[in-house]
Amino acid sequence: MPEKSSVFDMIGPVMIGPSSSHTAGVVRIGRAALKILGGVPDEAEITFYNSFARTYEGHGSDRAIVAGLLDFKADDPRIKEAFDHASKSGLKYHFRSVGNASTLHPNTIKLHLKKGGREVEVIGESRGGGMINIAEVDGFKADFTANLHTLIITASDVAGSVGFIATVLAHDECNIATMSVSRKGKHDLACLVIEMDSGLKPVTLAYLQSLSWVKQIVYIPDIDR
């Protein structure tokens, strides 16, 4: 009698399964959140919404998100044993489910992550075919795909700051693909999310971080590399 296949047999360099949104996309959301946090979290509260809330166990999305938080790629065979690897690495996680959140995408995950003294909240959407959208970071609208090099800058809402940052990136010969800005309120904290075709030099990142009105910078190279 042939061995039964699990949902994780569908994860590989070529996705042949019927539900990549519940597997590969979920892994990529986890990896993007890990990059935002700056490393494998000590603790993770993971909330599945809508269709994910009903299917995350049966489709293996629970293992997939934990695997992503461990920085496993979508074709990593260790995904099947993600819970065991999490235990060995010291990652503590807790799952929640919310079945009817009408304002959210059908395949939405919210991650509340802690590592040392750092804490972040990330909302991600799995759009199908392994494609994702990181919708929010710490309450700010983000809307980036993690397919490109991404820069997230939290700063004071200073006049001319967006243009200044764009000029700095241009001097680094960096081509901006998308840019979005959200803020808490006028002259309050703002969040600038920039997707770029190429990476940034360390000296450019250090310069941006040195600006008095910049509170925090997160730089995420293409997560699939």
Helices and strands as residue ranges (DSSP letters): G 7-10, G 20-22, H 24-37, E 43-50, H 51-55, H 61-69, G 77-81, H 82-89, E 92-98, E 107-115, E 118-128, E 131-137, E 140-144, E 149-156, H 161-171, E 176-183, E 189-196, H 202-210, E 214-220
